[in-house]
Amino acid sequence: MPDEIPDLKSRYQAVAGDWETGAIAFTCAKNHQRVLILRGVSDLVSVTSGGEAYQNEKLFILGTGQIMRQLLADLPNWLEQCK
């Protein structure tokens, strides 16, 4: 939530937040399993303006397409590094 950003920055010196994959990474670590998580940023969230793609479906779709193309192009290099 945008109004939580100042507290998160203060408590954890956070520069980015990723709630969704945190649980995946935690579970893999507890089970001693390797995991590769690639994420893309579709919009930036701020206290004053929220996120630019939250209420703009066309912007979200455009950004997602660009992000996925880049992630898929980079995937072979990441997998090679994980060997």
PDB file of N, CA, C and O in Angstrom:
ATOM      1  N   MET A   1       0.841  -1.176   0.000  1.00  0.00           N
ATOM      2  CA  MET A   1       0.000   0.000   0.000  1.00  0.00           C
ATOM      3  C   MET A   1       0.889   1.243   0.000  1.00  0.00           C
ATOM      4  O   MET A   1       1.858   1.318   0.756  1.00  0.00           O
ATOM      5  N   PRO A   2       0.565   2.197  -0.832  1.00  0.00           N
ATOM      6  CA  PRO A   2       1.411   3.389  -0.927  1.00  0.00           C
ATOM      7  C   PRO A   2       1.673   4.085   0.404  1.00  0.00           C
ATOM      8  O   PRO A   2       2.765   4.614   0.612  1.00  0.00           O
ATOM      9  N   ASP A   3       0.695   4.097   1.311  1.00  0.00           N
ATOM     10  CA  ASP A   3       0.901   4.800   2.581  1.00  0.00           C
ATOM     11  C   ASP A   3       1.859   4.059   3.520  1.00  0.00           C
ATOM     12  O   ASP A   3       2.274   4.618   4.535  1.00  0.00           O
ATOM     13  N   GLU A   4       2.215   2.809   3.196  1.00  0.00           N
ATOM     14  CA  GLU A   4       3.175   2.052   4.004  1.00  0.00           C
ATOM     15  C   GLU A   4       4.626   2.278   3.571  1.00  0.00           C
ATOM     16  O   GLU A   4       5.553   1.847   4.256  1.00  0.00           O
ATOM     17  N   ILE A   5       4.819   2.946   2.451  1.00  0.00           N
ATOM     18  CA  ILE A   5       6.166   3.113   1.892  1.00  0.00           C
ATOM     19  C   ILE A   5       7.130   3.807   2.855  1.00  0.00           C
ATOM     20  O   ILE A   5       8.233   3.298   3.054  1.00  0.00           O
ATOM     21  N   PRO A   6       6.775   4.939   3.459  1.00  0.00           N
ATOM     22  CA  PRO A   6       7.735   5.590   4.365  1.00  0.00           C
ATOM     23  C   PRO A   6       8.192   4.689   5.511  1.00  0.00           C
ATOM     24  O   PRO A   6       9.374   4.677   5.855  1.00  0.00           O
ATOM     25  N   ASP A   7       7.271   3.938   6.101  1.00  0.00           N
ATOM     26  CA  ASP A   7       7.632   3.046   7.203  1.00  0.00           C
ATOM     27  C   ASP A   7       8.563   1.934   6.732  1.00  0.00           C
ATOM     28  O   ASP A   7       9.529   1.609   7.422  1.00  0.00           O
ATOM     29  N   LEU A   8       8.291   1.351   5.578  1.00  0.00           N
ATOM     30  CA  LEU A   8       9.135   0.285   5.046  1.00  0.00           C
ATOM     31  C   LEU A   8      10.533   0.801   4.723  1.00  0.00           C
ATOM     32  O   LEU A   8      11.529   0.131   4.995  1.00  0.00           O
ATOM     33  N   LYS A   9      10.599   1.987   4.145  1.00  0.00           N
ATOM     34  CA  LYS A   9      11.908   2.578   3.843  1.00  0.00           C
ATOM     35  C   LYS A   9      12.688   2.821   5.123  1.00  0.00           C
ATOM     36  O   LYS A   9      13.892   2.569   5.181  1.00  0.00           O
ATOM     37  N   SER A  10      12.011   3.307   6.141  1.00  0.00           N
ATOM     38  CA  SER A  10      12.664   3.620   7.405  1.00  0.00           C
ATOM     39  C   SER A  10      13.112   2.362   8.147  1.00  0.00           C
ATOM     40  O   SER A  10      14.249   2.287   8.613  1.00  0.00           O
ATOM     41  N   ARG A  11      12.234   1.388   8.257  1.00  0.00           N
ATOM     42  CA  ARG A  11      12.532   0.175   9.026  1.00  0.00           C
ATOM     43  C   ARG A  11      13.534  -0.744   8.347  1.00  0.00           C
ATOM     44  O   ARG A  11      14.349  -1.375   9.019  1.00  0.00           O
ATOM     45  N   TYR A  12      13.482  -0.828   7.006  1.00  0.00           N
ATOM     46  CA  TYR A  12      14.299  -1.821   6.300  1.00  0.00           C
ATOM     47  C   TYR A  12      15.267  -1.217   5.285  1.00  0.00           C
ATOM     48  O   TYR A  12      15.958  -1.949   4.576  1.00  0.00           O
ATOM     49  N   GLN A  13      15.323   0.117   5.210  1.00  0.00           N
ATOM     50  CA  GLN A  13      16.146   0.785   4.208  1.00  0.00           C
ATOM     51  C   GLN A  13      15.805   0.245   2.815  1.00  0.00           C
ATOM     52  O   GLN A  13      16.684   0.090   1.968  1.00  0.00           O
ATOM     53  N   ALA A  14      14.543  -0.034   2.595  1.00  0.00           N
ATOM     54  CA  ALA A  14      14.079  -0.636   1.348  1.00  0.00           C
ATOM     55  C   ALA A  14      14.160   0.365   0.193  1.00  0.00           C
ATOM     56  O   ALA A  14      13.845   1.545   0.345  1.00  0.00           O
ATOM     57  N   VAL A  15      14.584  -0.135  -0.944  1.00  0.00           N
ATOM     58  CA  VAL A  15      14.567   0.658  -2.175  1.00  0.00           C
ATOM     59  C   VAL A  15      13.542   0.094  -3.152  1.00  0.00           C
ATOM     60  O   VAL A  15      13.188   0.744  -4.136  1.00  0.00           O
ATOM     61  N   ALA A  16      13.070  -1.119  -2.876  1.00  0.00           N
ATOM     62  CA  ALA A  16      12.036  -1.758  -3.691  1.00  0.00           C
ATOM     63  C   ALA A  16      11.301  -2.765  -2.814  1.00  0.00           C
ATOM     64  O   ALA A  16      11.856  -3.281  -1.844  1.00  0.00           O
ATOM     65  N   GLY A  17      10.070  -3.034  -3.160  1.00  0.00           N
ATOM     66  CA  GLY A  17       9.283  -4.002  -2.416  1.00  0.00           C
ATOM     67  C   GLY A  17       8.776  -5.106  -3.329  1.00  0.00           C
ATOM     68  O   GLY A  17       8.353  -4.846  -4.455  1.00  0.00           O
ATOM     69  N   ASP A  18       8.819  -6.327  -2.842  1.00  0.00           N
ATOM     70  CA  ASP A  18       8.340  -7.475  -3.615  1.00  0.00           C
ATOM     71  C   ASP A  18       7.694  -8.456  -2.649  1.00  0.00           C
ATOM     72  O   ASP A  18       8.355  -9.355  -2.128  1.00  0.00           O
ATOM     73  N   TRP A  19       6.411  -8.278  -2.415  1.00  0.00           N
ATOM     74  CA  TRP A  19       5.713  -9.114  -1.453  1.00  0.00           C
ATOM     75  C   TRP A  19       5.416 -10.495  -2.035  1.00  0.00           C
ATOM     76  O   TRP A  19       5.462 -11.491  -1.313  1.00  0.00           O
ATOM     77  N   GLU A  20       5.117 -10.565  -3.310  1.00  0.00           N
ATOM     78  CA  GLU A  20       4.640 -11.816  -3.894  1.00  0.00           C
ATOM     79  C   GLU A  20       5.685 -12.928  -3.881  1.00  0.00           C
ATOM     80  O   GLU A  20       5.375 -14.059  -3.506  1.00  0.00           O
ATOM     81  N   THR A  21       6.912 -12.623  -4.283  1.00  0.00           N
ATOM     82  CA  THR A  21       7.909 -13.688  -4.370  1.00  0.00           C
ATOM     83  C   THR A  21       8.656 -13.905  -3.066  1.00  0.00           C
ATOM     84  O   THR A  21       9.428 -14.857  -2.956  1.00  0.00           O
ATOM     85  N   GLY A  22       8.451 -13.063  -2.095  1.00  0.00           N
ATOM     86  CA  GLY A  22       9.100 -13.263  -0.803  1.00  0.00           C
ATOM     87  C   GLY A  22       8.724 -14.601  -0.185  1.00  0.00           C
ATOM     88  O   GLY A  22       9.581 -15.285   0.373  1.00  0.00           O
ATOM     89  N   ALA A  23       7.468 -14.978  -0.274  1.00  0.00           N
ATOM     90  CA  ALA A  23       7.012 -16.257   0.292  1.00  0.00           C
ATOM     91  C   ALA A  23       7.632 -17.429  -0.466  1.00  0.00           C
ATOM     92  O   ALA A  23       7.982 -18.442   0.141  1.00  0.00           O
ATOM     93  N   ILE A  24       7.768 -17.303  -1.763  1.00  0.00           N
ATOM     94  CA  ILE A  24       8.371 -18.371  -2.564  1.00  0.00           C
ATOM     95  C   ILE A  24       9.836 -18.548  -2.165  1.00  0.00           C
ATOM     96  O   ILE A  24      10.286 -19.669  -1.931  1.00  0.00           O
ATOM     97  N   ALA A  25      10.571 -17.452  -2.087  1.00  0.00           N
ATOM     98  CA  ALA A  25      11.983 -17.515  -1.719  1.00  0.00           C
ATOM     99  C   ALA A  25      12.156 -18.074  -0.308  1.00  0.00           C
ATOM    100  O   ALA A  25      13.051 -18.884  -0.069  1.00  0.00           O
ATOM    101  N   PHE A  26      11.316 -17.652   0.616  1.00  0.00           N
ATOM    102  CA  PHE A  26      11.382 -18.142   1.999  1.00  0.00           C
ATOM    103  C   PHE A  26      11.146 -19.651   2.049  1.00  0.00           C
ATOM    104  O   PHE A  26      11.886 -20.379   2.710  1.00  0.00           O
ATOM    105  N   THR A  27      10.115 -20.114   1.350  1.00  0.00           N
ATOM    106  CA  THR A  27       9.784 -21.542   1.340  1.00  0.00           C
ATOM    107  C   THR A  27      10.907 -22.359   0.717  1.00  0.00           C
ATOM    108  O   THR A  27      11.255 -23.421   1.233  1.00  0.00           O
ATOM    109  N   CYS A  28      11.473 -21.886  -0.374  1.00  0.00           N
ATOM    110  CA  CYS A  28      12.583 -22.605  -1.007  1.00  0.00           C
ATOM    111  C   CYS A  28      13.791 -22.663  -0.075  1.00  0.00           C
ATOM    112  O   CYS A  28      14.441 -23.703   0.032  1.00  0.00           O
ATOM    113  N   ALA A  29      14.092 -21.573   0.587  1.00  0.00           N
ATOM    114  CA  ALA A  29      15.232 -21.560   1.506  1.00  0.00           C
ATOM    115  C   ALA A  29      15.015 -22.543   2.658  1.00  0.00           C
ATOM    116  O   ALA A  29      15.931 -23.276   3.030  1.00  0.00           O
ATOM    117  N   LYS A  30      13.814 -22.560   3.217  1.00  0.00           N
ATOM    118  CA  LYS A  30      13.519 -23.478   4.325  1.00  0.00           C
ATOM    119  C   LYS A  30      13.635 -24.935   3.898  1.00  0.00           C
ATOM    120  O   LYS A  30      13.960 -25.801   4.711  1.00  0.00           O
ATOM    121  N   ASN A  31      13.366 -25.207   2.608  1.00  0.00           N
ATOM    122  CA  ASN A  31      13.410 -26.568   2.081  1.00  0.00           C
ATOM    123  C   ASN A  31      14.695 -26.863   1.318  1.00  0.00           C
ATOM    124  O   ASN A  31      14.803 -27.874   0.625  1.00  0.00           O
ATOM    125  N   HIS A  32      15.660 -25.970   1.455  1.00  0.00           N
ATOM    126  CA  HIS A  32      16.971 -26.138   0.824  1.00  0.00           C
ATOM    127  C   HIS A  32      16.861 -26.388  -0.685  1.00  0.00           C
ATOM    128  O   HIS A  32      17.557 -27.234  -1.246  1.00  0.00           O
ATOM    129  N   GLN A  33      15.966 -25.629  -1.321  1.00  0.00           N
ATOM    130  CA  GLN A  33      15.764 -25.740  -2.759  1.00  0.00           C
ATOM    131  C   GLN A  33      16.249 -24.472  -3.442  1.00  0.00           C
ATOM    132  O   GLN A  33      15.991 -23.358  -2.985  1.00  0.00           O
ATOM    133  N   ARG A  34      16.956 -24.666  -4.546  1.00  0.00           N
ATOM    134  CA  ARG A  34      17.384 -23.508  -5.326  1.00  0.00           C
ATOM    135  C   ARG A  34      16.180 -22.933  -6.059  1.00  0.00           C
ATOM    136  O   ARG A  34      15.265 -23.661  -6.445  1.00  0.00           O
ATOM    137  N   VAL A  35      16.195 -21.636  -6.240  1.00  0.00           N
ATOM    138  CA  VAL A  35      15.104 -20.983  -6.958  1.00  0.00           C
ATOM    139  C   VAL A  35      15.677 -19.787  -7.717  1.00  0.00           C
ATOM    140  O   VAL A  35      16.570 -19.094  -7.229  1.00  0.00           O
ATOM    141  N   LEU A  36      15.157 -19.564  -8.895  1.00  0.00           N
ATOM    142  CA  LEU A  36      15.500 -18.385  -9.691  1.00  0.00           C
ATOM    143  C   LEU A  36      14.211 -17.607  -9.886  1.00  0.00           C
ATOM    144  O   LEU A  36      13.252 -18.114 -10.469  1.00  0.00           O
ATOM    145  N   ILE A  37      14.191 -16.392  -9.405  1.00  0.00           N
ATOM    146  CA  ILE A  37      13.013 -15.541  -9.528  1.00  0.00           C
ATOM    147  C   ILE A  37      13.394 -14.327 -10.350  1.00  0.00           C
ATOM    148  O   ILE A  37      14.269 -13.553  -9.962  1.00  0.00           O
ATOM    149  N   LEU A  38      12.743 -14.167 -11.474  1.00  0.00           N
ATOM    150  CA  LEU A  38      12.951 -12.986 -12.314  1.00  0.00           C
ATOM    151  C   LEU A  38      11.699 -12.134 -12.221  1.00  0.00           C
ATOM    152  O   LEU A  38      10.588 -12.623 -12.423  1.00  0.00           O
ATOM    153  N   ARG A  39      11.880 -10.881 -11.920  1.00  0.00           N
ATOM    154  CA  ARG A  39      10.742  -9.968 -11.790  1.00  0.00           C
ATOM    155  C   ARG A  39      10.952  -8.760 -12.676  1.00  0.00           C
ATOM    156  O   ARG A  39      12.085  -8.353 -12.935  1.00  0.00           O
ATOM    157  N   GLY A  40       9.890  -8.208 -13.124  1.00  0.00           N
ATOM    158  CA  GLY A  40       9.934  -6.967 -13.883  1.00  0.00           C
ATOM    159  C   GLY A  40       9.096  -5.917 -13.194  1.00  0.00           C
ATOM    160  O   GLY A  40       8.115  -6.245 -12.527  1.00  0.00           O
ATOM    161  N   VAL A  41       9.460  -4.684 -13.343  1.00  0.00           N
ATOM    162  CA  VAL A  41       8.737  -3.579 -12.711  1.00  0.00           C
ATOM    163  C   VAL A  41       7.810  -2.946 -13.747  1.00  0.00           C
ATOM    164  O   VAL A  41       8.263  -2.397 -14.751  1.00  0.00           O
ATOM    165  N   SER A  42       6.508  -3.029 -13.487  1.00  0.00           N
ATOM    166  CA  SER A  42       5.528  -2.472 -14.419  1.00  0.00           C
ATOM    167  C   SER A  42       5.150  -1.044 -14.075  1.00  0.00           C
ATOM    168  O   SER A  42       4.699  -0.299 -14.944  1.00  0.00           O
ATOM    169  N   ASP A  43       5.325  -0.656 -12.833  1.00  0.00           N
ATOM    170  CA  ASP A  43       5.067   0.726 -12.453  1.00  0.00           C
ATOM    171  C   ASP A  43       5.709   1.012 -11.105  1.00  0.00           C
ATOM    172  O   ASP A  43       6.004   0.099 -10.333  1.00  0.00           O
ATOM    173  N   LEU A  44       5.916   2.270 -10.840  1.00  0.00           N
ATOM    174  CA  LEU A  44       6.502   2.710  -9.581  1.00  0.00           C
ATOM    175  C   LEU A  44       5.391   3.268  -8.710  1.00  0.00           C
ATOM    176  O   LEU A  44       4.524   4.000  -9.190  1.00  0.00           O
ATOM    177  N   VAL A  45       5.418   2.925  -7.438  1.00  0.00           N
ATOM    178  CA  VAL A  45       4.387   3.361  -6.505  1.00  0.00           C
ATOM    179  C   VAL A  45       4.977   4.394  -5.571  1.00  0.00           C
ATOM    180  O   VAL A  45       6.076   4.214  -5.046  1.00  0.00           O
ATOM    181  N   SER A  46       4.246   5.475  -5.365  1.00  0.00           N
ATOM    182  CA  SER A  46       4.680   6.505  -4.425  1.00  0.00           C
ATOM    183  C   SER A  46       3.523   6.866  -3.501  1.00  0.00           C
ATOM    184  O   SER A  46       2.362   6.575  -3.789  1.00  0.00           O
ATOM    185  N   VAL A  47       3.860   7.493  -2.407  1.00  0.00           N
ATOM    186  CA  VAL A  47       2.846   7.902  -1.434  1.00  0.00           C
ATOM    187  C   VAL A  47       1.903   8.927  -2.051  1.00  0.00           C
ATOM    188  O   VAL A  47       0.697   8.883  -1.805  1.00  0.00           O
ATOM    189  N   THR A  48       2.431   9.838  -2.839  1.00  0.00           N
ATOM    190  CA  THR A  48       1.619  10.932  -3.357  1.00  0.00           C
ATOM    191  C   THR A  48       0.800  10.564  -4.583  1.00  0.00           C
ATOM    192  O   THR A  48      -0.309  11.069  -4.754  1.00  0.00           O
ATOM    193  N   SER A  49       1.326   9.691  -5.444  1.00  0.00           N
ATOM    194  CA  SER A  49       0.613   9.440  -6.693  1.00  0.00           C
ATOM    195  C   SER A  49       0.185   7.995  -6.891  1.00  0.00           C
ATOM    196  O   SER A  49      -0.373   7.664  -7.937  1.00  0.00           O
ATOM    197  N   GLY A  50       0.430   7.122  -5.915  1.00  0.00           N
ATOM    198  CA  GLY A  50       0.092   5.715  -6.108  1.00  0.00           C
ATOM    199  C   GLY A  50       0.965   5.127  -7.195  1.00  0.00           C
ATOM    200  O   GLY A  50       2.145   5.467  -7.286  1.00  0.00           O
ATOM    201  N   GLY A  51       0.420   4.261  -8.014  1.00  0.00           N
ATOM    202  CA  GLY A  51       1.157   3.669  -9.120  1.00  0.00           C
ATOM    203  C   GLY A  51       0.563   4.109 -10.438  1.00  0.00           C
ATOM    204  O   GLY A  51      -0.656   4.190 -10.583  1.00  0.00           O
ATOM    205  N   GLU A  52       1.437   4.396 -11.410  1.00  0.00           N
ATOM    206  CA  GLU A  52       0.919   4.914 -12.677  1.00  0.00           C
ATOM    207  C   GLU A  52       0.106   3.886 -13.459  1.00  0.00           C
ATOM    208  O   GLU A  52      -0.735   4.270 -14.271  1.00  0.00           O
ATOM    209  N   ALA A  53       0.331   2.596 -13.238  1.00  0.00           N
ATOM    210  CA  ALA A  53      -0.412   1.583 -13.983  1.00  0.00           C
ATOM    211  C   ALA A  53      -1.601   1.024 -13.193  1.00  0.00           C
ATOM    212  O   ALA A  53      -2.365   0.216 -13.722  1.00  0.00           O
ATOM    213  N   TYR A  54      -1.766   1.444 -11.937  1.00  0.00           N
ATOM    214  CA  TYR A  54      -2.868   0.906 -11.128  1.00  0.00           C
ATOM    215  C   TYR A  54      -4.226   1.152 -11.771  1.00  0.00           C
ATOM    216  O   TYR A  54      -5.079   0.264 -11.785  1.00  0.00           O
ATOM    217  N   GLN A  55      -4.423   2.316 -12.287  1.00  0.00           N
ATOM    218  CA  GLN A  55      -5.720   2.671 -12.862  1.00  0.00           C
ATOM    219  C   GLN A  55      -5.664   2.840 -14.376  1.00  0.00           C
ATOM    220  O   GLN A  55      -6.586   3.401 -14.967  1.00  0.00           O
ATOM    221  N   ASN A  56      -4.584   2.359 -15.018  1.00  0.00           N
ATOM    222  CA  ASN A  56      -4.410   2.546 -16.454  1.00  0.00           C
ATOM    223  C   ASN A  56      -4.095   1.197 -17.087  1.00  0.00           C
ATOM    224  O   ASN A  56      -2.932   0.817 -17.223  1.00  0.00           O
ATOM    225  N   GLU A  57      -5.147   0.478 -17.471  1.00  0.00           N
ATOM    226  CA  GLU A  57      -4.988  -0.882 -17.992  1.00  0.00           C
ATOM    227  C   GLU A  57      -4.135  -0.916 -19.259  1.00  0.00           C
ATOM    228  O   GLU A  57      -3.328  -1.829 -19.430  1.00  0.00           O
ATOM    229  N   LYS A  58      -4.299   0.052 -20.139  1.00  0.00           N
ATOM    230  CA  LYS A  58      -3.508   0.068 -21.378  1.00  0.00           C
ATOM    231  C   LYS A  58      -2.021   0.226 -21.083  1.00  0.00           C
ATOM    232  O   LYS A  58      -1.190  -0.433 -21.708  1.00  0.00           O
ATOM    233  N   LEU A  59      -1.686   1.087 -20.144  1.00  0.00           N
ATOM    234  CA  LEU A  59      -0.283   1.268 -19.756  1.00  0.00           C
ATOM    235  C   LEU A  59       0.266  -0.017 -19.150  1.00  0.00           C
ATOM    236  O   LEU A  59       1.405  -0.396 -19.423  1.00  0.00           O
ATOM    237  N   PHE A  60      -0.533  -0.688 -18.334  1.00  0.00           N
ATOM    238  CA  PHE A  60      -0.108  -1.942 -17.729  1.00  0.00           C
ATOM    239  C   PHE A  60       0.154  -3.001 -18.803  1.00  0.00           C
ATOM    240  O   PHE A  60       1.179  -3.681 -18.762  1.00  0.00           O
ATOM    241  N   ILE A  61      -0.748  -3.141 -19.746  1.00  0.00           N
ATOM    242  CA  ILE A  61      -0.596  -4.148 -20.806  1.00  0.00           C
ATOM    243  C   ILE A  61       0.633  -3.855 -21.656  1.00  0.00           C
ATOM    244  O   ILE A  61       1.394  -4.770 -21.971  1.00  0.00           O
ATOM    245  N   LEU A  62       0.836  -2.609 -22.028  1.00  0.00           N
ATOM    246  CA  LEU A  62       2.005  -2.227 -22.820  1.00  0.00           C
ATOM    247  C   LEU A  62       3.289  -2.525 -22.054  1.00  0.00           C
ATOM    248  O   LEU A  62       4.214  -3.128 -22.599  1.00  0.00           O
ATOM    249  N   GLY A  63       3.347  -2.110 -20.806  1.00  0.00           N
ATOM    250  CA  GLY A  63       4.537  -2.334 -19.988  1.00  0.00           C
ATOM    251  C   GLY A  63       4.816  -3.804 -19.768  1.00  0.00           C
ATOM    252  O   GLY A  63       5.969  -4.235 -19.799  1.00  0.00           O
ATOM    253  N   THR A  64       3.758  -4.581 -19.544  1.00  0.00           N
ATOM    254  CA  THR A  64       3.924  -6.014 -19.314  1.00  0.00           C
ATOM    255  C   THR A  64       4.506  -6.700 -20.539  1.00  0.00           C
ATOM    256  O   THR A  64       5.365  -7.571 -20.409  1.00  0.00           O
ATOM    257  N   GLY A  65       4.056  -6.323 -21.719  1.00  0.00           N
ATOM    258  CA  GLY A  65       4.600  -6.900 -22.944  1.00  0.00           C
ATOM    259  C   GLY A  65       6.091  -6.620 -23.084  1.00  0.00           C
ATOM    260  O   GLY A  65       6.867  -7.509 -23.436  1.00  0.00           O
ATOM    261  N   GLN A  66       6.478  -5.406 -22.813  1.00  0.00           N
ATOM    262  CA  GLN A  66       7.892  -5.033 -22.910  1.00  0.00           C
ATOM    263  C   GLN A  66       8.724  -5.791 -21.872  1.00  0.00           C
ATOM    264  O   GLN A  66       9.805  -6.294 -22.178  1.00  0.00           O
ATOM    265  N   ILE A  67       8.217  -5.864 -20.669  1.00  0.00           N
ATOM    266  CA  ILE A  67       8.932  -6.544 -19.587  1.00  0.00           C
ATOM    267  C   ILE A  67       9.093  -8.032 -19.903  1.00  0.00           C
ATOM    268  O   ILE A  67      10.183  -8.582 -19.750  1.00  0.00           O
ATOM    269  N   MET A  68       8.021  -8.680 -20.339  1.00  0.00           N
ATOM    270  CA  MET A  68       8.088 -10.121 -20.610  1.00  0.00           C
ATOM    271  C   MET A  68       9.038 -10.435 -21.762  1.00  0.00           C
ATOM    272  O   MET A  68       9.764 -11.427 -21.702  1.00  0.00           O
ATOM    273  N   ARG A  69       9.049  -9.621 -22.797  1.00  0.00           N
ATOM    274  CA  ARG A  69       9.995  -9.843 -23.898  1.00  0.00           C
ATOM    275  C   ARG A  69      11.425  -9.788 -23.390  1.00  0.00           C
ATOM    276  O   ARG A  69      12.250 -10.618 -23.773  1.00  0.00           O
ATOM    277  N   GLN A  70      11.729  -8.821 -22.533  1.00  0.00           N
ATOM    278  CA  GLN A  70      13.083  -8.691 -21.998  1.00  0.00           C
ATOM    279  C   GLN A  70      13.427  -9.848 -21.063  1.00  0.00           C
ATOM    280  O   GLN A  70      14.527 -10.395 -21.137  1.00  0.00           O
ATOM    281  N   LEU A  71      12.502 -10.223 -20.190  1.00  0.00           N
ATOM    282  CA  LEU A  71      12.760 -11.333 -19.280  1.00  0.00           C
ATOM    283  C   LEU A  71      12.999 -12.638 -20.041  1.00  0.00           C
ATOM    284  O   LEU A  71      13.901 -13.401 -19.697  1.00  0.00           O
ATOM    285  N   LEU A  72      12.197 -12.892 -21.070  1.00  0.00           N
ATOM    286  CA  LEU A  72      12.379 -14.104 -21.864  1.00  0.00           C
ATOM    287  C   LEU A  72      13.687 -14.083 -22.642  1.00  0.00           C
ATOM    288  O   LEU A  72      14.330 -15.121 -22.803  1.00  0.00           O
ATOM    289  N   ALA A  73      14.084 -12.918 -23.122  1.00  0.00           N
ATOM    290  CA  ALA A  73      15.363 -12.802 -23.820  1.00  0.00           C
ATOM    291  C   ALA A  73      16.530 -13.047 -22.868  1.00  0.00           C
ATOM    292  O   ALA A  73      17.540 -13.630 -23.263  1.00  0.00           O
ATOM    293  N   ASP A  74      16.400 -12.609 -21.625  1.00  0.00           N
ATOM    294  CA  ASP A  74      17.466 -12.761 -20.628  1.00  0.00           C
ATOM    295  C   ASP A  74      17.494 -14.135 -19.974  1.00  0.00           C
ATOM    296  O   ASP A  74      18.512 -14.516 -19.396  1.00  0.00           O
ATOM    297  N   LEU A  75      16.404 -14.883 -20.050  1.00  0.00           N
ATOM    298  CA  LEU A  75      16.281 -16.148 -19.333  1.00  0.00           C
ATOM    299  C   LEU A  75      17.414 -17.139 -19.627  1.00  0.00           C
ATOM    300  O   LEU A  75      17.952 -17.709 -18.678  1.00  0.00           O
ATOM    301  N   PRO A  76      17.806 -17.378 -20.877  1.00  0.00           N
ATOM    302  CA  PRO A  76      18.904 -18.333 -21.101  1.00  0.00           C
ATOM    303  C   PRO A  76      20.193 -17.967 -20.370  1.00  0.00           C
ATOM    304  O   PRO A  76      20.888 -18.849 -19.865  1.00  0.00           O
ATOM    305  N   ASN A  77      20.516 -16.686 -20.310  1.00  0.00           N
ATOM    306  CA  ASN A  77      21.719 -16.259 -19.587  1.00  0.00           C
ATOM    307  C   ASN A  77      21.610 -16.524 -18.093  1.00  0.00           C
ATOM    308  O   ASN A  77      22.580 -16.953 -17.468  1.00  0.00           O
ATOM    309  N   TRP A  78      20.445 -16.275 -17.515  1.00  0.00           N
ATOM    310  CA  TRP A  78      20.235 -16.545 -16.095  1.00  0.00           C
ATOM    311  C   TRP A  78      20.342 -18.033 -15.800  1.00  0.00           C
ATOM    312  O   TRP A  78      20.961 -18.434 -14.815  1.00  0.00           O
ATOM    313  N   LEU A  79      19.735 -18.856 -16.661  1.00  0.00           N
ATOM    314  CA  LEU A  79      19.787 -20.302 -16.457  1.00  0.00           C
ATOM    315  C   LEU A  79      21.209 -20.815 -16.569  1.00  0.00           C
ATOM    316  O   LEU A  79      21.602 -21.713 -15.824  1.00  0.00           O
ATOM    317  N   GLU A  80      21.974 -20.270 -17.473  1.00  0.00           N
ATOM    318  CA  GLU A  80      23.375 -20.665 -17.622  1.00  0.00           C
ATOM    319  C   GLU A  80      24.154 -20.345 -16.347  1.00  0.00           C
ATOM    320  O   GLU A  80      24.994 -21.139 -15.924  1.00  0.00           O
ATOM    321  N   GLN A  81      23.893 -19.219 -15.745  1.00  0.00           N
ATOM    322  CA  GLN A  81      24.573 -18.824 -14.511  1.00  0.00           C
ATOM    323  C   GLN A  81      24.182 -19.705 -13.328  1.00  0.00           C
ATOM    324  O   GLN A  81      24.920 -19.793 -12.346  1.00  0.00           O
ATOM    325  N   CYS A  82      23.036 -20.350 -13.418  1.00  0.00           N
ATOM    326  CA  CYS A  82      22.538 -21.172 -12.307  1.00  0.00           C
ATOM    327  C   CYS A  82      23.079 -22.600 -12.325  1.00  0.00           C
ATOM    328  O   CYS A  82      22.822 -23.366 -11.397  1.00  0.00           O
ATOM    329  N   LYS A  83      23.809 -22.960 -13.348  1.00  0.00           N
ATOM    330  CA  LYS A  83      24.315 -24.349 -13.444  1.00  0.00           C
ATOM    331  C   LYS A  83      25.333 -24.629 -12.374  1.00  0.00           C
ATOM    332  O   LYS A  83      25.863 -25.737 -12.301  1.00  0.00           O
TER     333      LYS A  83
END
